[in-house]
């Protein structure tokens, strides 16, 4: 049995509805910090905002959609979010 060809998804830029999910420490100002950083690098669709806490309340996930313009922009967003010290994952 042979494996079918697996094709990775290629993002075409600009991508007007690119989802970003950010997982970090729960706390006052976490959501606002994430939004502020995303706004520095991209147009943010606040109507897509979704927020969820972990079962123990230690972590919060914030998901938003942005207008992604390129890989460099996405790397910059990732770096800026991680530099806060409160973000654990950017998906």
C-alpha positions in Angstrom: 0.0 0.0 0.0 1.4 3.4 -0.9 0.9 6.6 0.9 -1.1 9.3 -0.9 0.7 12.5 -1.6 0.2 14.9 1.3 0.0 18.5 0.3 0.5 21.1 2.9 -1.7 24.1 3.0 -0.1 27.2 1.4 -1.3 30.5 2.7 -1.8 33.1 0.1 -1.0 36.6 1.2 -2.7 38.9 1.9 -5.0 36.7 3.9 -8.0 38.8 5.1 -9.3 36.3 7.6 -6.2 34.7 9.3 -7.0 33.2 12.7 -4.5 33.6 15.6 -4.9 31.8 18.8 -2.8 33.0 21.8 -2.5 30.9 25.0 -1.1 32.6 28.1 -1.3 33.2 31.8 -4.8 34.4 33.0 -4.8 37.8 34.6 -5.9 41.4 34.5 -5.0 42.9 31.2 -4.1 39.7 29.4 -6.7 40.1 26.6 -5.9 43.8 26.2 -2.2 43.1 25.9 -2.8 40.5 23.2 -5.1 42.9 21.2 -2.6 45.8 21.6 0.3 43.8 20.2 -1.8 42.4 17.3 -3.0 45.9 16.4 0.7 47.1 16.1 1.3 44.6 13.4 -2.1 43.9 11.7 -5.7 45.0 11.1 -7.7 43.1 13.8 -11.3 41.9 13.5 -12.6 42.5 17.0 -15.9 40.9 16.1 -14.1 37.6 15.8 -12.8 37.8 19.4 -13.2 34.5 21.4 -11.8 34.0 24.9 -11.7 30.9 27.0 -10.2 29.9 30.3 -8.7 26.6 31.1 -10.6 24.4 33.6 -8.4 25.5 36.5 -8.4 29.1 35.4 -4.6 29.3 35.1 -4.5 29.9 31.4 -6.6 32.0 29.0 -6.9 31.5 25.2 -7.7 34.5 23.1 -8.5 34.0 19.4 -8.9 36.7 16.8 -8.8 37.0 13.1 -6.3 39.4 11.4 -5.4 40.5 8.0 -2.1 38.6 7.4 0.2 40.3 4.9 3.2 37.9 5.0 5.4 35.5 6.8 7.6 38.2 8.3 4.5 39.9 9.8 3.5 36.6 11.4 7.0 36.0 12.8 7.0 39.6 14.2 3.7 39.0 15.9 4.9 35.7 17.4 8.1 37.3 18.7 6.3 40.3 20.2 3.7 38.1 21.9 6.3 35.8 23.4 8.4 38.7 24.6 5.6 39.6 27.0 6.5 36.7 29.3 2.9 35.9 29.8 2.3 34.1 26.4 3.0 30.4 26.2 1.8 29.5 22.7 0.8 31.3 19.5 -1.1 29.2 17.0 
